[in-house]
Amino acid sequence: MSNYYILYAVTGSVLAECAAAYDCLRRNQRLPARYEKMSFYVVRGAIALGAGVLPVIFTVDTASAAFTLGVGAPLVINQLSRGFSER
């Protein structure tokens, strides 16, 4: 496994959030208030770093698999947090 796979996963995780922000701008909507808070960026950075660990845990052997894990990490964590808050 290449050490670059960690970077690919982190990049995928960050790009997933960029895509969400772009979607708001594309629809001519104002960015959500979360983008104005420093705590959002701290948590988002932690999620991105956590996504970087996933290729190591799952021992992926391709860059595309590492990137895909990175993109999926924030989506899975978001759904998990919604499930926990509803209980």
N, C-alpha and C positions, 0 to 999 in steps of 0.2 A: 504494500500500500504506500502510495506517495504522500508525503507531508502536505502536498498541495491540496489534497482532498479535503482537509480541514478548512482551508481557505475557500474552496468551492462551496462547502456547506454553509459557511458564515455568509458568503456573498449571496447565496440563494435565499437565505433567511432575510437579509437586509432588502434584497430586491422584492421579496413578497410584500413588505411594508411599503416600498416605493410604488409598487403597482396599485396598492389600495389608495394611496394618496393621489396618484395620477388619475384614478377612476373618479374621485371626487372632483378634481379640477377639470377633467374632461366633460363632466356633466354640468359644468359652471356652478358648482356648489362651493360653499366655503369649506375650508379644511376643518375637520372636527377639533374641538377644544383640546383634545388630548395632545395634539402636536404643539401646544403652547406650554406644556408642563415639562419641566426637567425630569421629573420622576418617570414619565413615559419613556424617555430616551435611556434612562438607567435600566429600567426593566426590559426594554426592547434590546438593549445591548447584551444583557444577561441571557436573553432567549437566543440571540444570535450566537453567542459564545457556546451556549449549551448545544445548539445545532451543530457546531463544529466538532463536538465530541461524538456525535452519532456515527460518522463514518468509521471511527475507531471501534466503537462498540459493535457495530454490525459488520466490521471487516469488509467494507465494500472494495471492489477492485476496478471500478471505472469512475471517471470524473463525473459522468452524467448521473450516476447513482448517488454520488456524494452531493451534487447540486440539488437533486430531487429531494433528498432527505432534508437539506437545508430549507428548501421552499416549504416543505410540508410541516416542519417543526412548529412555526408560529400558528399555523392553522389548527393543528392538533391541540396545542396548548390553549388556544382560544376556546375551542369547543369543550375541553376539559374544565376550564374555569367557569364556563356558563353552566355546565352540568352540576358543578359543586355549589354554585350560588343559588340554584333553584331548589336545593334541598333544605 
